[in-house]
Structures are given as structure tokens and as C-alpha cells.
Amino acid sequence: VITLGVKGDGGRSNVLVSDERLAEMGFEISETGRGGDVTYHGPGQIVAYPILDLKPDRRDVHRYVRDLEDVMIRVCADYGVKAGRIEGLTRTWIGNEKVGAIGLRISRWITSHGFAFNVNTNLADFQLIVPCGIADHGVTSLEQATGRTLAIADVEERVIDQFAVVFG
């Protein structure tokens, strides 16, 4: 699934092939109510859409985004991979390549949507779009960074554990 956000044209200008070609390739385009640009959701990713009430003590959108990034950074560290942030670019990075995307909606301090974390993702699928509207950085996966295929269920458990640590 290729999802389009609500910013500007929703990211449609960053879809590099026609809707018809995407359909031929088995992709579906889904317009969504989250922020952000265009992104890809597919096999080998962990897509987490936490629904949290940020009231009363977490009413800070930037903190929430940093906390989601921190969850993915910690999971990477669990596998011996150094991940981090790039100033001015929300998301989680391994070097100059994005391993995790974030697209949120917050209404009345209740969160929806969330993040996509590339574990064993087919990175070639990202060639169909300009991921998150960022043309000058690549996309990677935990598999590529570790040099081995990882069991999604094991990584999901790490995400849950690290989410619990970060969010208490």
C-alpha cells in the first residue's frame, strides 16, 4: 500500500509512476488523514499505530515524535545497529538512510497513525515514490544493516518492549 498524507497535494507529486502502473504491480493507493507526505507500507515492515491519550502530562507533539523515534532507535540498538536522528528531519535514520517513517494525527491530544519500521522490507518498492518527500536520502532496513533476515515476530516483541520503556 502506498499511503498519501494530507500535506499539500498529499504527496501525490512524489509518486513516481501512474496509478495504473501501480495497480498493475499490485499496489493500492490509500489517502489518509495523517500528516506527512507519501510513504509505503508492505511486507517486512512493522507498522504501529498507537492510540494514546497524551493528556495531561504528554501534551507535546515534538516530544511524542521524539519518543516514537527513540523506540525505533532502541530496537536498532538491540540488534547492534547505531541509529539516530538527522537534525531537521523527523524519522529514524541509520547513517543517511531512513529506517523508520513517522506520520501522525493528533486530535484532542488523542494520537492515531504512527510509524513504519523497515525490518525485512523490499527496498526496491521505495523506488516508486520519493519517500516522505525526501529525495536526497536513501531508505534502508534492519535486515540490510545487520546483514541477516530477522523474524518479524521477534522484532515486534522488541518494539513492544522498547515502547513500554519509552512510554512507561
N, C-alpha and C positions, 0 to 999 in steps of 0.2 A: 504494500500500500504506500502510495506517495501522499503525504498529507500537506495541506496548504494552510498557513496561518491566516490571521486577519490583518496583518500589517500591509499597508499599501495595496498592491494587487494580490495580496495573499501568497506571494511567491511564485505566481504563475509565470512571470517573466524568467524565473530561474529554473523552469522545467525545460530541458534542452531538446526534447522530442515531442512530437504531436501526441494528442490524446489517443488518436487512432493507433499510432505505433505502440504506445504504452499498453493499450488494450490487447493488441496482437501479442505482446510479450507477456501478458498475464497480469499486468499491473492495474490497480484501481486507484483513481484519484479521489481523495476524500477532503472536502473542505471542512475545517474545524473552527471552533470558537476560541482557540488558544492564541497566544501571542507567538511571534516568531515568523519565520519565512517558510520555505519548503523543506521538508525532510522526508526520510524514507523509513518505513517500518517493515521488517521482514524477518525471515527465519535467521536464527543465530543471534538475535538481539534480545535483550531484556528490556521490555517496555513497562515502566512503572508509572502508574497514575495515582499517586497518593491523594486521598481525600482527608484533609486535615482542617481543623478549626484553629487558626493562628491566634485567636483571642484567648486570653488577654495579653499574654507576655511575649508573643512572637509576631506582633503586627509590624513586620519589617520585611518588605518584599525582597530587598537585596540580601538580607540575612538568609531568608528562605532559599533563594537561588544558590548562595554560597554553601549552604548546608547540603543541598542536593549534589552540588559539585563535590563536596567533601565526601559524601557517601561513595561516589564513583572513584575518587582518588584513593580512598581507604581500601576499596575492593582491589584496585590495581596493586596496591602495596601488598595485599595478602598474597598476590601471585609474584611478588618480587619485581614489580614494574613501577618505575617512578613516573607518576602522572602529576599534573598540576594545572595551573591557570595561566592564561595569557592576558595581561592587562588590557582592558577594554573589550575583551571578547568573552561573553558568557559561554560556558561549556566546560568540558573536561578534556584535557589535552595530554598526549604523550609526545613530547617534543613539540613540533609544529603541526601535528596531525590530531584531529578530533577523534576521541574515542567515545564521547558521550554528548548528546544534544539535550537541550532543555527547552521546553515550550509550555508555558503556563497560562492558566486562567485563575484569577482570584476574584471572587465576588463576595462581598460582606465578610471578608477575611477567611472564607472557606476556599480551599485550593481544589483545583481539578487539573487534569492533564498532568504532565510531569517530565519524565526523561526517557531517553532511549540510549542504552548502553550496548556498544558493539562487542560481542563476545566472539562468536564464530561466523560473523556476518559476511556475506558475499560482497566484498568491497567494490566489485565491478558494477553493481547496481547503482552506486553513487555517481557513476559517470552519466547517468540520465538527468541529473539535476546539478545545480550549484547548491550544495548542502548549506542550509541556513543562510544562503545568500553570500557566503564567504568563498570567493574564487581563488584566493591566494594561499590557502591552507588545505592540506590533504585530509583524508579520513583514514583511520586505522581501526584495528580491533585488538582485543586482548589476546586472541589467538596469534595474530601477527607479532605482537610484542613479546609473547612468551615463546613462540616457535612451536607451539603444540595446540592441538584441539582440546578444548575444555568442555566438560559436561555442563550443559546449561543448568541443570538442577543443582549442581554444586555451586556454581556462580550465583544462582538465585539465593541459595542459603547464605552466602557471604553478603549479598546485597541486603537481605533481611537483617542479618546480624549487625552490619555496619549502620544501617538505617536506625536500628534500635539504639546503638551507641550515640549517634549524632543527634537524634531527636529525643533521647531519654525515654 
